[in-house]
Amino acid sequence: MNSYQEINTFINHVYDEKRFLNDEFQTIFHYANHKFDTFLTQFDKNRELADFQQSINHAVQLM
């Protein structure tokens, strides 16, 4: 199972109740953050990707 399938399966399972609990949302956020870190390593600290990750982090903090 690839990464997309893993997170998609997890989200479908969690969202089956039609809502996310805070700890479930945090799990998804940490998974996505880890993927961004992997991409940043692969693409030699791409500035646009880093800025996008920072924007997402900021948006999540505002939630």
N, CA, C and O atoms as a Tripos MOL2 file, in Angstrom:
@<TRIPOS>MOLECULE
protein
  252   251    63     0     0
PROTEIN
NO_CHARGES

@<TRIPOS>ATOM
      1 N           0.8490   -1.1720    0.0000 N.3       1 MET1
      2 CA          0.0000    0.0000    0.0000 C.3       1 MET1
      3 C           0.8990    1.2410    0.0000 C.2       1 MET1
      4 O           1.8050    1.3490    0.8260 O.2       1 MET1
      5 N           0.6520    2.1700   -0.9190 N.am      2 ASN2
      6 CA          1.4820    3.3750   -0.9700 C.3       2 ASN2
      7 C           0.9900    4.4160    0.0380 C.2       2 ASN2
      8 O          -0.0440    4.2260    0.6780 O.2       2 ASN2
      9 N           1.7230    5.4980    0.1740 N.am      3 SER3
     10 CA          1.4130    6.5200    1.1760 C.3       3 SER3
     11 C           0.0250    7.1190    0.9680 C.2       3 SER3
     12 O          -0.7150    7.3370    1.9280 O.2       3 SER3
     13 N          -0.3190    7.3830   -0.2820 N.am      4 TYR4
     14 CA         -1.6380    7.9630   -0.5690 C.3       4 TYR4
     15 C          -2.7420    7.0200   -0.1100 C.2       4 TYR4
     16 O          -3.7120    7.4570    0.5080 O.2       4 TYR4
     17 N          -2.6050    5.7510   -0.4020 N.am      5 GLN5
     18 CA         -3.6190    4.7750   -0.0020 C.3       5 GLN5
     19 C          -3.7080    4.6710    1.5130 C.2       5 GLN5
     20 O          -4.8010    4.5450    2.0650 O.2       5 GLN5
     21 N          -2.5660    4.7220    2.1860 N.am      6 GLU6
     22 CA         -2.5550    4.6300    3.6450 C.3       6 GLU6
     23 C          -3.3250    5.7820    4.2780 C.2       6 GLU6
     24 O          -4.1970    5.5620    5.1180 O.2       6 GLU6
     25 N          -3.0020    7.0130    3.8760 N.am      7 ILE7
     26 CA         -3.6670    8.1660    4.4860 C.3       7 ILE7
     27 C          -5.1240    8.2270    4.0510 C.2       7 ILE7
     28 O          -5.9860    8.6200    4.8370 O.2       7 ILE7
     29 N          -5.4100    7.8460    2.8200 N.am      8 ASN8
     30 CA         -6.7910    7.8510    2.3540 C.3       8 ASN8
     31 C          -7.6350    6.8440    3.1280 C.2       8 ASN8
     32 O          -8.7680    7.1440    3.5050 O.2       8 ASN8
     33 N          -7.0960    5.6630    3.3650 N.am      9 THR9
     34 CA         -7.7970    4.6470    4.1530 C.3       9 THR9
     35 C          -8.0420    5.1540    5.5720 C.2       9 THR9
     36 O          -9.1320    4.9860    6.1200 O.2       9 THR9
     37 N          -7.0210    5.7730    6.1620 N.am     10 PHE10
     38 CA         -7.1490    6.3070    7.5150 C.3      10 PHE10
     39 C          -8.2180    7.4050    7.5720 C.2      10 PHE10
     40 O          -9.0730    7.3950    8.4580 O.2      10 PHE10
     41 N          -8.1680    8.3430    6.6350 N.am     11 ILE11
     42 CA         -9.1410    9.4370    6.6270 C.3      11 ILE11
     43 C         -10.5510    8.9030    6.4300 C.2      11 ILE11
     44 O         -11.4800    9.3370    7.1120 O.2      11 ILE11
     45 N         -10.7200    7.9640    5.5050 N.am     12 ASN12
     46 CA        -12.0520    7.3880    5.2900 C.3      12 ASN12
     47 C         -12.5660    6.7030    6.5540 C.2      12 ASN12
     48 O         -13.7440    6.8160    6.8910 O.2      12 ASN12
     49 N         -11.6960    6.0070    7.2380 N.am     13 HIS13
     50 CA        -12.0850    5.3440    8.4870 C.3      13 HIS13
     51 C         -12.4800    6.3690    9.5490 C.2      13 HIS13
     52 O         -13.5150    6.2340   10.2020 O.2      13 HIS13
     53 N         -11.6520    7.3850    9.7120 N.am     14 VAL14
     54 CA        -11.9080    8.4020   10.7250 C.3      14 VAL14
     55 C         -13.1680    9.1920   10.3840 C.2      14 VAL14
     56 O         -13.9960    9.4550   11.2550 O.2      14 VAL14
     57 N         -13.3090    9.5670    9.1240 N.am     15 TYR15
     58 CA        -14.4170   10.4400    8.7200 C.3      15 TYR15
     59 C         -15.7220    9.6750    8.5520 C.2      15 TYR15
     60 O         -16.7470   10.2680    8.2170 O.2      15 TYR15
     61 N         -15.6960    8.3830    8.7780 N.am     16 ASP16
     62 CA        -16.9070    7.5780    8.7000 C.3      16 ASP16
     63 C         -17.9750    8.1280    9.6400 C.2      16 ASP16
     64 O         -19.1690    7.9990    9.3720 O.2      16 ASP16
     65 N         -17.5450    8.7440   10.7430 N.am     17 GLU17
     66 CA        -18.4710    9.3440   11.7010 C.3      17 GLU17
     67 C         -18.8890   10.7570   11.2810 C.2      17 GLU17
     68 O         -19.6490   11.4100   11.9970 O.2      17 GLU17
     69 N         -18.4090   11.2330   10.1430 N.am     18 LYS18
     70 CA        -18.6950   12.5640    9.5900 C.3      18 LYS18
     71 C         -18.1140   13.7050   10.4110 C.2      18 LYS18
     72 O         -18.6010   14.8340   10.3530 O.2      18 LYS18
     73 N         -17.0680   13.4050   11.1750 N.am     19 ARG19
     74 CA        -16.3730   14.4480   11.9320 C.3      19 ARG19
     75 C         -14.9980   13.9190   12.3360 C.2      19 ARG19
     76 O         -14.7790   12.7090   12.4070 O.2      19 ARG19
     77 N         -14.0850   14.8390   12.5970 N.am     20 PHE20
     78 CA        -12.7570   14.4900   13.0830 C.3      20 PHE20
     79 C         -12.6560   14.9040   14.5430 C.2      20 PHE20
     80 O         -13.0680   16.0030   14.9140 O.2      20 PHE20
     81 N         -12.1180   14.0390   15.3510 N.am     21 LEU21
     82 CA        -11.7680   14.4200   16.7160 C.3      21 LEU21
     83 C         -10.4100   15.1060   16.6640 C.2      21 LEU21
     84 O          -9.6620   14.9190   15.7050 O.2      21 LEU21
     85 N         -10.0860   15.8880   17.6670 N.am     22 ASN22
     86 CA         -8.8360   16.6320   17.6690 C.3      22 ASN22
     87 C          -7.6220   15.7250   17.5270 C.2      22 ASN22
     88 O          -6.7070   16.0380   16.7650 O.2      22 ASN22
     89 N          -7.5960   14.6080   18.2480 N.am     23 ASP23
     90 CA         -6.4280   13.7350   18.1580 C.3      23 ASP23
     91 C          -6.3190   13.0860   16.7810 C.2      23 ASP23
     92 O          -5.2130   12.8240   16.3070 O.2      23 ASP23
     93 N          -7.4460   12.8260   16.1410 N.am     24 GLU24
     94 CA         -7.4220   12.2780   14.7790 C.3      24 GLU24
     95 C          -6.8900   13.3190   13.8010 C.2      24 GLU24
     96 O          -6.0950   13.0060   12.9150 O.2      24 GLU24
     97 N          -7.3370   14.5600   13.9720 N.am     25 PHE25
     98 CA         -6.8570   15.6410   13.1190 C.3      25 PHE25
     99 C          -5.3550   15.8330   13.3030 C.2      25 PHE25
    100 O          -4.6310   16.0270   12.3260 O.2      25 PHE25
    101 N          -4.8830   15.7800   14.5470 N.am     26 GLN26
    102 CA         -3.4560   15.9240   14.8140 C.3      26 GLN26
    103 C          -2.6460   14.7950   14.1730 C.2      26 GLN26
    104 O          -1.5390   15.0220   13.6830 O.2      26 GLN26
    105 N          -3.1940   13.5880   14.1770 N.am     27 THR27
    106 CA         -2.5080   12.4580   13.5450 C.3      27 THR27
    107 C          -2.3460   12.7070   12.0470 C.2      27 THR27
    108 O          -1.2730   12.4780   11.4870 O.2      27 THR27
    109 N          -3.4080   13.1740   11.4040 N.am     28 ILE28
    110 CA         -3.3450   13.4820    9.9740 C.3      28 ILE28
    111 C          -2.3540   14.6080    9.7160 C.2      28 ILE28
    112 O          -1.5700   14.5470    8.7690 O.2      28 ILE28
    113 N          -2.3900   15.6360   10.5570 N.am     29 PHE29
    114 CA         -1.4740   16.7660   10.4160 C.3      29 PHE29
    115 C          -0.0170   16.3230   10.5440 C.2      29 PHE29
    116 O           0.8280   16.7270    9.7460 O.2      29 PHE29
    117 N           0.2760   15.4970   11.5410 N.am     30 HIS30
    118 CA          1.6530   15.0330   11.7360 C.3      30 HIS30
    119 C           2.1080   14.1490   10.5820 C.2      30 HIS30
    120 O           3.2690   14.2090   10.1750 O.2      30 HIS30
    121 N           1.2140   13.3360   10.0570 N.am     31 TYR31
    122 CA          1.5420   12.5030    8.9000 C.3      31 TYR31
    123 C           1.8860   13.3920    7.6950 C.2      31 TYR31
    124 O           2.8900   13.1730    7.0170 O.2      31 TYR31
    125 N           1.0450   14.3870    7.4430 N.am     32 ALA32
    126 CA          1.2880   15.2950    6.3170 C.3      32 ALA32
    127 C           2.5810   16.0840    6.5210 C.2      32 ALA32
    128 O           3.3400   16.2930    5.5740 O.2      32 ALA32
    129 N           2.8260   16.5100    7.7290 N.am     33 ASN33
    130 CA          4.0520   17.2560    8.0220 C.3      33 ASN33
    131 C           5.2890   16.4020    7.7720 C.2      33 ASN33
    132 O           6.2920   16.8820    7.2430 O.2      33 ASN33
    133 N           5.2080   15.1390    8.1560 N.am     34 HIS34
    134 CA          6.3140   14.2080    7.8990 C.3      34 HIS34
    135 C           6.5430   14.0500    6.3970 C.2      34 HIS34
    136 O           7.6890   14.0100    5.9480 O.2      34 HIS34
    137 N           5.4690   13.9610    5.6200 N.am     35 LYS35
    138 CA          5.6020   13.8400    4.1620 C.3      35 LYS35
    139 C           6.2600   15.0830    3.5740 C.2      35 LYS35
    140 O           7.1120   14.9770    2.6920 O.2      35 LYS35
    141 N           5.8690   16.2610    4.0570 N.am     36 PHE36
    142 CA          6.4980   17.4900    3.5800 C.3      36 PHE36
    143 C           7.9890   17.4870    3.8830 C.2      36 PHE36
    144 O           8.7940   17.8750    3.0360 O.2      36 PHE36
    145 N           8.3600   17.0560    5.0760 N.am     37 ASP37
    146 CA          9.7800   16.9870    5.4270 C.3      37 ASP37
    147 C          10.5260   16.0570    4.4790 C.2      37 ASP37
    148 O          11.6590   16.3380    4.0870 O.2      37 ASP37
    149 N           9.8870   14.9470    4.1100 N.am     38 THR38
    150 CA         10.4920   14.0070    3.1630 C.3      38 THR38
    151 C          10.6720   14.6740    1.7980 C.2      38 THR38
    152 O          11.7230   14.5430    1.1710 O.2      38 THR38
    153 N           9.6380   15.3900    1.3440 N.am     39 PHE39
    154 CA          9.7350   16.0910    0.0580 C.3      39 PHE39
    155 C          10.8280   17.1490    0.0860 C.2      39 PHE39
    156 O          11.5790   17.2970   -0.8780 O.2      39 PHE39
    157 N          10.9200   17.8820    1.1880 N.am     40 LEU40
    158 CA         11.9500   18.9180    1.2950 C.3      40 LEU40
    159 C          13.3470   18.3160    1.1980 C.2      40 LEU40
    160 O          14.2460   18.9160    0.6100 O.2      40 LEU40
    161 N          13.5250   17.1490    1.7660 N.am     41 THR41
    162 CA         14.8110   16.4640    1.6720 C.3      41 THR41
    163 C          15.0800   16.0270    0.2360 C.2      41 THR41
    164 O          16.1900   16.1820   -0.2730 O.2      41 THR41
    165 N          14.0580   15.4810   -0.4090 N.am     42 GLN42
    166 CA         14.2080   14.9970   -1.7870 C.3      42 GLN42
    167 C          14.4640   16.1340   -2.7680 C.2      42 GLN42
    168 O          15.2260   15.9690   -3.7200 O.2      42 GLN42
    169 N          13.8360   17.2840   -2.5480 N.am     43 PHE43
    170 CA         13.9350   18.3900   -3.4960 C.3      43 PHE43
    171 C          14.8560   19.4960   -3.0090 C.2      43 PHE43
    172 O          14.7060   20.6580   -3.3880 O.2      43 PHE43
    173 N          15.8060   19.1250   -2.1700 N.am     44 ASP44
    174 CA         16.8670   20.0310   -1.7390 C.3      44 ASP44
    175 C          16.3240   21.3400   -1.1630 C.2      44 ASP44
    176 O          16.7000   22.4310   -1.5900 O.2      44 ASP44
    177 N          15.4340   21.2010   -0.1850 N.am     45 LYS45
    178 CA         14.9010   22.3620    0.5510 C.3      45 LYS45
    179 C          14.2620   23.3970   -0.3830 C.2      45 LYS45
    180 O          14.5430   24.5910   -0.2750 O.2      45 LYS45
    181 N          13.4100   22.9410   -1.2910 N.am     46 ASN46
    182 CA         12.6920   23.8030   -2.2230 C.3      46 ASN46
    183 C          11.9490   24.9010   -1.4580 C.2      46 ASN46
    184 O          11.1400   24.6040   -0.5790 O.2      46 ASN46
    185 N          12.2140   26.1370   -1.7820 N.am     47 ARG47
    186 CA         11.6620   27.2790   -1.0380 C.3      47 ARG47
    187 C          10.1390   27.3610   -1.1440 C.2      47 ARG47
    188 O           9.4690   27.6370   -0.1490 O.2      47 ARG47
    189 N           9.5880   27.1260   -2.3250 N.am     48 GLU48
    190 CA          8.1380   27.1950   -2.5010 C.3      48 GLU48
    191 C           7.4330   26.1130   -1.6850 C.2      48 GLU48
    192 O           6.3880   26.3570   -1.0820 O.2      48 GLU48
    193 N           8.0130   24.9290   -1.6740 N.am     49 LEU49
    194 CA          7.4460   23.8310   -0.8960 C.3      49 LEU49
    195 C           7.5300   24.1340    0.6010 C.2      49 LEU49
    196 O           6.5900   23.8590    1.3460 O.2      49 LEU49
    197 N           8.6400   24.6900    1.0320 N.am     50 ALA50
    198 CA          8.7970   25.0650    2.4410 C.3      50 ALA50
    199 C           7.7920   26.1510    2.8280 C.2      50 ALA50
    200 O           7.2170   26.1010    3.9160 O.2      50 ALA50
    201 N           7.5770   27.1250    1.9530 N.am     51 ASP51
    202 CA          6.6000   28.1830    2.2190 C.3      51 ASP51
    203 C           5.1850   27.6120    2.3070 C.2      51 ASP51
    204 O           4.3920   28.0250    3.1530 O.2      51 ASP51
    205 N           4.8770   26.6620    1.4280 N.am     52 PHE52
    206 CA          3.5700   26.0280    1.4480 C.3      52 PHE52
    207 C           3.3600   25.2680    2.7560 C.2      52 PHE52
    208 O           2.2900   25.3440    3.3600 O.2      52 PHE52
    209 N           4.3810   24.5390    3.1860 N.am     53 GLN53
    210 CA          4.2930   23.8100    4.4490 C.3      53 GLN53
    211 C           4.0760   24.7840    5.6080 C.2      53 GLN53
    212 O           3.2730   24.5160    6.5020 O.2      53 GLN53
    213 N           4.7670   25.8800    5.5960 N.am     54 GLN54
    214 CA          4.6150   26.8700    6.6590 C.3      54 GLN54
    215 C           3.2020   27.4570    6.6510 C.2      54 GLN54
    216 O           2.6260   27.6890    7.7140 O.2      54 GLN54
    217 N           2.6400   27.6960    5.4720 N.am     55 SER55
    218 CA          1.2750   28.2040    5.3720 C.3      55 SER55
    219 C           0.2620   27.2100    5.9480 C.2      55 SER55
    220 O          -0.6810   27.5910    6.6410 O.2      55 SER55
    221 N           0.4780   25.9420    5.6460 N.am     56 ILE56
    222 CA         -0.4120   24.9130    6.1850 C.3      56 ILE56
    223 C          -0.2900   24.8500    7.7110 C.2      56 ILE56
    224 O          -1.2990   24.7690    8.4120 O.2      56 ILE56
    225 N           0.9320   24.8870    8.2170 N.am     57 ASN57
    226 CA          1.1370   24.8720    9.6590 C.3      57 ASN57
    227 C           0.4150   26.0290   10.3340 C.2      57 ASN57
    228 O          -0.2130   25.8610   11.3800 O.2      57 ASN57
    229 N           0.5120   27.1980    9.7250 N.am     58 HIS58
    230 CA         -0.1470   28.3920   10.2770 C.3      58 HIS58
    231 C          -1.6710   28.2270   10.2470 C.2      58 HIS58
    232 O          -2.3510   28.5540   11.2200 O.2      58 HIS58
    233 N          -2.2010   27.7260    9.1420 N.am     59 ALA59
    234 CA         -3.6530   27.5170    9.0200 C.3      59 ALA59
    235 C          -4.1590   26.5310   10.0710 C.2      59 ALA59
    236 O          -5.2130   26.7440   10.6700 O.2      59 ALA59
    237 N          -3.4170   25.4660   10.2910 N.am     60 VAL60
    238 CA         -3.8190   24.4640   11.2830 C.3      60 VAL60
    239 C          -3.8020   25.0710   12.6850 C.2      60 VAL60
    240 O          -4.6790   24.7780   13.4970 O.2      60 VAL60
    241 N          -2.8220   25.9020   12.9700 N.am     61 GLN61
    242 CA         -2.7550   26.5440   14.2880 C.3      61 GLN61
    243 C          -3.9540   27.4480   14.5240 C.2      61 GLN61
    244 O          -4.4140   27.5880   15.6570 O.2      61 GLN61
    245 N          -4.4650   28.0670   13.4540 N.am     62 LEU62
    246 CA         -5.6170   28.9480   13.5820 C.3      62 LEU62
    247 C          -6.9270   28.1880   13.7770 C.2      62 LEU62
    248 O          -7.9250   28.7570   14.2170 O.2      62 LEU62
    249 N          -6.9110   26.8950   13.4430 N.am     63 MET63
    250 CA         -8.1340   26.1070   13.5920 C.3      63 MET63
    251 C          -8.3770   25.8770   15.0140 C.2      63 MET63
    252 O          -9.3610   25.2300   15.3750 O.2      63 MET63
@<TRIPOS>BOND
     1     1     2 1
     2     2     3 1
     3     3     4 2
     4     3     5 am
     5     5     6 1
     6     6     7 1
     7     7     8 2
     8     7     9 am
     9     9    10 1
    10    10    11 1
    11    11    12 2
    12    11    13 am
    13    13    14 1
    14    14    15 1
    15    15    16 2
    16    15    17 am
    17    17    18 1
    18    18    19 1
    19    19    20 2
    20    19    21 am
    21    21    22 1
    22    22    23 1
    23    23    24 2
    24    23    25 am
    25    25    26 1
    26    26    27 1
    27    27    28 2
    28    27    29 am
    29    29    30 1
    30    30    31 1
    31    31    32 2
    32    31    33 am
    33    33    34 1
    34    34    35 1
    35    35    36 2
    36    35    37 am
    37    37    38 1
    38    38    39 1
    39    39    40 2
    40    39    41 am
    41    41    42 1
    42    42    43 1
    43    43    44 2
    44    43    45 am
    45    45    46 1
    46    46    47 1
    47    47    48 2
    48    47    49 am
    49    49    50 1
    50    50    51 1
    51    51    52 2
    52    51    53 am
    53    53    54 1
    54    54    55 1
    55    55    56 2
    56    55    57 am
    57    57    58 1
    58    58    59 1
    59    59    60 2
    60    59    61 am
    61    61    62 1
    62    62    63 1
    63    63    64 2
    64    63    65 am
    65    65    66 1
    66    66    67 1
    67    67    68 2
    68    67    69 am
    69    69    70 1
    70    70    71 1
    71    71    72 2
    72    71    73 am
    73    73    74 1
    74    74    75 1
    75    75    76 2
    76    75    77 am
    77    77    78 1
    78    78    79 1
    79    79    80 2
    80    79    81 am
    81    81    82 1
    82    82    83 1
    83    83    84 2
    84    83    85 am
    85    85    86 1
    86    86    87 1
    87    87    88 2
    88    87    89 am
    89    89    90 1
    90    90    91 1
    91    91    92 2
    92    91    93 am
    93    93    94 1
    94    94    95 1
    95    95    96 2
    96    95    97 am
    97    97    98 1
    98    98    99 1
    99    99   100 2
   100    99   101 am
   101   101   102 1
   102   102   103 1
   103   103   104 2
   104   103   105 am
   105   105   106 1
   106   106   107 1
   107   107   108 2
   108   107   109 am
   109   109   110 1
   110   110   111 1
   111   111   112 2
   112   111   113 am
   113   113   114 1
   114   114   115 1
   115   115   116 2
   116   115   117 am
   117   117   118 1
   118   118   119 1
   119   119   120 2
   120   119   121 am
   121   121   122 1
   122   122   123 1
   123   123   124 2
   124   123   125 am
   125   125   126 1
   126   126   127 1
   127   127   128 2
   128   127   129 am
   129   129   130 1
   130   130   131 1
   131   131   132 2
   132   131   133 am
   133   133   134 1
   134   134   135 1
   135   135   136 2
   136   135   137 am
   137   137   138 1
   138   138   139 1
   139   139   140 2
   140   139   141 am
   141   141   142 1
   142   142   143 1
   143   143   144 2
   144   143   145 am
   145   145   146 1
   146   146   147 1
   147   147   148 2
   148   147   149 am
   149   149   150 1
   150   150   151 1
   151   151   152 2
   152   151   153 am
   153   153   154 1
   154   154   155 1
   155   155   156 2
   156   155   157 am
   157   157   158 1
   158   158   159 1
   159   159   160 2
   160   159   161 am
   161   161   162 1
   162   162   163 1
   163   163   164 2
   164   163   165 am
   165   165   166 1
   166   166   167 1
   167   167   168 2
   168   167   169 am
   169   169   170 1
   170   170   171 1
   171   171   172 2
   172   171   173 am
   173   173   174 1
   174   174   175 1
   175   175   176 2
   176   175   177 am
   177   177   178 1
   178   178   179 1
   179   179   180 2
   180   179   181 am
   181   181   182 1
   182   182   183 1
   183   183   184 2
   184   183   185 am
   185   185   186 1
   186   186   187 1
   187   187   188 2
   188   187   189 am
   189   189   190 1
   190   190   191 1
   191   191   192 2
   192   191   193 am
   193   193   194 1
   194   194   195 1
   195   195   196 2
   196   195   197 am
   197   197   198 1
   198   198   199 1
   199   199   200 2
   200   199   201 am
   201   201   202 1
   202   202   203 1
   203   203   204 2
   204   203   205 am
   205   205   206 1
   206   206   207 1
   207   207   208 2
   208   207   209 am
   209   209   210 1
   210   210   211 1
   211   211   212 2
   212   211   213 am
   213   213   214 1
   214   214   215 1
   215   215   216 2
   216   215   217 am
   217   217   218 1
   218   218   219 1
   219   219   220 2
   220   219   221 am
   221   221   222 1
   222   222   223 1
   223   223   224 2
   224   223   225 am
   225   225   226 1
   226   226   227 1
   227   227   228 2
   228   227   229 am
   229   229   230 1
   230   230   231 1
   231   231   232 2
   232   231   233 am
   233   233   234 1
   234   234   235 1
   235   235   236 2
   236   235   237 am
   237   237   238 1
   238   238   239 1
   239   239   240 2
   240   239   241 am
   241   241   242 1
   242   242   243 1
   243   243   244 2
   244   243   245 am
   245   245   246 1
   246   246   247 1
   247   247   248 2
   248   247   249 am
   249   249   250 1
   250   250   251 1
   251   251   252 2
@<TRIPOS>SUBSTRUCTURE
     1 MET1         2 RESIDUE 1 A MET
     2 ASN2         6 RESIDUE 1 A ASN
     3 SER3        10 RESIDUE 1 A SER
     4 TYR4        14 RESIDUE 1 A TYR
     5 GLN5        18 RESIDUE 1 A GLN
     6 GLU6        22 RESIDUE 1 A GLU
     7 ILE7        26 RESIDUE 1 A ILE
     8 ASN8        30 RESIDUE 1 A ASN
     9 THR9        34 RESIDUE 1 A THR
    10 PHE10       38 RESIDUE 1 A PHE
    11 ILE11       42 RESIDUE 1 A ILE
    12 ASN12       46 RESIDUE 1 A ASN
    13 HIS13       50 RESIDUE 1 A HIS
    14 VAL14       54 RESIDUE 1 A VAL
    15 TYR15       58 RESIDUE 1 A TYR
    16 ASP16       62 RESIDUE 1 A ASP
    17 GLU17       66 RESIDUE 1 A GLU
    18 LYS18       70 RESIDUE 1 A LYS
    19 ARG19       74 RESIDUE 1 A ARG
    20 PHE20       78 RESIDUE 1 A PHE
    21 LEU21       82 RESIDUE 1 A LEU
    22 ASN22       86 RESIDUE 1 A ASN
    23 ASP23       90 RESIDUE 1 A ASP
    24 GLU24       94 RESIDUE 1 A GLU
    25 PHE25       98 RESIDUE 1 A PHE
    26 GLN26      102 RESIDUE 1 A GLN
    27 THR27      106 RESIDUE 1 A THR
    28 ILE28      110 RESIDUE 1 A ILE
    29 PHE29      114 RESIDUE 1 A PHE
    30 HIS30      118 RESIDUE 1 A HIS
    31 TYR31      122 RESIDUE 1 A TYR
    32 ALA32      126 RESIDUE 1 A ALA
    33 ASN33      130 RESIDUE 1 A ASN
    34 HIS34      134 RESIDUE 1 A HIS
    35 LYS35      138 RESIDUE 1 A LYS
    36 PHE36      142 RESIDUE 1 A PHE
    37 ASP37      146 RESIDUE 1 A ASP
    38 THR38      150 RESIDUE 1 A THR
    39 PHE39      154 RESIDUE 1 A PHE
    40 LEU40      158 RESIDUE 1 A LEU
    41 THR41      162 RESIDUE 1 A THR
    42 GLN42      166 RESIDUE 1 A GLN
    43 PHE43      170 RESIDUE 1 A PHE
    44 ASP44      174 RESIDUE 1 A ASP
    45 LYS45      178 RESIDUE 1 A LYS
    46 ASN46      182 RESIDUE 1 A ASN
    47 ARG47      186 RESIDUE 1 A ARG
    48 GLU48      190 RESIDUE 1 A GLU
    49 LEU49      194 RESIDUE 1 A LEU
    50 ALA50      198 RESIDUE 1 A ALA
    51 ASP51      202 RESIDUE 1 A ASP
    52 PHE52      206 RESIDUE 1 A PHE
    53 GLN53      210 RESIDUE 1 A GLN
    54 GLN54      214 RESIDUE 1 A GLN
    55 SER55      218 RESIDUE 1 A SER
    56 ILE56      222 RESIDUE 1 A ILE
    57 ASN57      226 RESIDUE 1 A ASN
    58 HIS58      230 RESIDUE 1 A HIS
    59 ALA59      234 RESIDUE 1 A ALA
    60 VAL60      238 RESIDUE 1 A VAL
    61 GLN61      242 RESIDUE 1 A GLN
    62 LEU62      246 RESIDUE 1 A LEU
    63 MET63      250 RESIDUE 1 A MET
